[in-house]
Amino acid sequence: MSPYLAEIIGTAFIIILGDGVVASVVLNKSKGAQGGWIVITMGWAMAVFIGVYASAAASGAHLNPAVTLAQAILGKFDWYQVPGYIGSQMLGAMIGSIFVWLTYKRHFDETTDPNTKLVVFCTVPAIRDLKYNFLTEFIATLVFILAILYITKSSSSLGSLDALPVALVVLAIGLSLGGPTGYAINPARDLGPRIMHTILPIAGKRDSDWSYAWVPVLGPLAGAAVAALLFNFIQ
């Protein structure tokens, strides 16, 4: 399988299952309605597990521009492949969000709050303060990338469960650092579905909050860059 196709498929899995669990919890008349934050964080962790498991052999399972950037800064990934990987991740995220919308189409129709519809696709801060929102995404991604780098540095292997440690990191970040912004920690995860929220004919939707959209893109990228430099300095 082409590594670019693997990145599309893996990222699509993440969004289908990640945005899917958000839709299940927040949209009206869903059987998962009011499931709460624990359900959402568990759902996202399992989404990452499946996405990584599906794509690791073919592409290394970046599935996140922040991961791709960090690997390139560390010299573990060729810079010429960075645009193709990020483009594939964006495409996968956009495709995944279409599947979520189709699956929950009737529930979108039954939900009247436009903010609830938006949050299925992309992150919305609990308290809107752009400097602190940016700092939260920066810190969460810094922790995420550093944890992944230490995990991948280890020579131990869990065999077919090698994707599990990454999923557990996502779970831990969601539970501990996810409250302020919804922990994008992945520019493609936020920007791709946000674009689709703009494009798709969702009944009663609001604007896609483009004034906030730079936060879950630049915050994770900055956090990833600093994490890579810090990791390189520590070693």
N, C-alpha and C positions, 0 to 999 in steps of 0.2 A: 504494500500500500504506500502511496506517496505520503511523505511527511506532512505536506500541506493539506491533503485530504484528511489525514488523521487528526490534524488540528481542528479542521472544520467539524468533523464528527464528534471529537471529544468535547469541544466547546458547546456544540449543540446539545449533547447529553446534559452538560452542566446546567444550561439554561432551561431546557425542557423540565428537568426534575427540580431545579432550584426555584425558578420563577413559578413552576407548577405548584410547589408546596406553599408558596406565598399566596397564590390564587386560591388554593384549597382552604387556607385559613381565613382569608380576609373577605372573599366575595360572598354575596348573599346566596342563601339556599344551598351552599356546598355542604356535603356531609362532614367536611373537615372544619367547618366554620368555628371560629373562636378557639382553635387548637392551641394558640399561644406561641410565645417566643421559643420555647424548648422544641416544639414541633418544627418550627421554621429552621432553627439552627441545625437540628438533626437532619432535616431534609436536605439542606445545602451541603452538609458534610458528606452524606451518602451520594449526592449528585456529583461532587468532586471525586469521590472514590470511583464511581462508575466511569466518569469521563477520563480520569487518569488511567484506569485499568484498560479501557478500550483503545487508548492511543499511545501508550508508553512505548511499546515495541517499535512503532513506526516513526514517531516524531520526538520521543522524549517527554511527551505530555506537558508541554509548556502551558497551553490553554489560557494564557494570560500574558498580555504585553509586558507587565511588570516582571514576570519570570524571564521572558525572552530578553528584556533589557538587562537584567542582572547577569544573566549568563553571558551575554555579549561583552559587558563591561569586564567581567572576570576572564575573558578570553577563552571561554568554554564553548562559544557559539560564534559562527561566522557572521560578521555584520551584514554581509550581502544577503543573508537569508532573513534578516530581521523584518524587512517590509513584507515579504511573503508570509511569514508566520503571523504577523499582526493582522494582515489582511484576512488570512484564513480564520483567525480567531474572531474577528469582527463578523465575518460572513456566517460562521457557525452560530454566534450569539443571535444574529438577526433571524436565522432560520429557526433556531430553537424557540424564540419568542413567538413566532408565527404559530407553531404547534401548540403552545400554551394558550394563545388566543382562541384557536379553533376548538381546543378541548373545552375551554370554559366560556365559549361564546354566549350560551344562554345565561350563565351566571353574571357575565359582564352586563348583559341586558337587564338583569334583575337587580343590579347594584346601582344605586342612584348617586352615591358620593363620588365625584370625579377624582378626588385625591386617592381614594382607595383603588380606583382603576389604575392610576399612575404608578402606585407603589408596587403593583404586580410586576411592572416592567423594569423599574429602576429605583435607585435609592432616593429617599427623601429624609432630610435630617429631622430629628426629634425636636431640637431647638436650632433655629436657623441663625447661625453666626458663622459666616464664611471662613474667618480665620481659624476658628476652633474646629469647624468641620474639616477644613483642610488638614489641620494638625492631627485630628483623629485618624483620618485616612492615611496620613503619612506614618504615624506610629504603628497603626495596625498592619500596614504593609511591610514596614521595617521588620516587625516581629515575624510576620509570615515568611518573608524571604530569608531572613536569618535562620529560622527554624528549618526551612526546606534545604538550605545549603548545608546545615549540620547533618540533617537526615541523609542527604545524598552523599555526604562525605564518608559516612559510616560504611564499613565493608560488610556489615551483616546484611543478610537477605531473609525476607519472609516468604520467598517464592512467589506464589500467585497473589499473596496479600501485600506485596510491596507498595501498593497504592494506599494502604490503610493509614500509615503514619501521616501522610499529607492530609487525608480526610480528618484525622483527629486534630491536626493543627487548625484546620478551618473551623471545626467544632469549638475548639477552645477559644479562638479569636471571636467567634460569633457570640459565645456566652459571656466573655469577659470584656471585650472591646467593641462589640457590635451595637450597643445601645444608642450612642449618640447619632450615628449616621446610617446604620444599617449595613455597615462593613462591606463596601464594594470590593476593596482590595484587588480589583481587577478592572482596568479601564474598558475592556471589551464587554465584560459582563454588564456594565452599566450603560455604555454608550450605544452598543448594538441594539438592545431592546428599547432604549429611549428613542432611537431613530424610528424603530418600528411602531412605537406608540404614536409618533407623529404621523406616520404613513397609513396605518391600518384604520379602517372605518369603524372605530369603536364608538358605540352610541353613548352620547352624553359625556364624552371625555373633555378634559381641560387641556390647556397648553402643556407642553412636555417639560416645562421648567428649565429652559436652556440657560437661564442666568445662573443656575446651580451646576450645570452639567460639567463644567471644567474641574470642579472639586474632586469627583470620583475618577477623573482621568489624570490630572496633574499630581494630586496627592499620592496615589499609589506609585506613579512613575518616579516621583522624587524619593519616596520611601524605599523603593527598590534600588535606586542608584546609590543611595547612602548605605543601604544594607550591604550591597556588593563591595563598596569601598571599605566599609568597616570590617567585613569578613576577610577581605584581602589583607588588611592591616593587622588583624588579630593573628592570622596564620603565620 
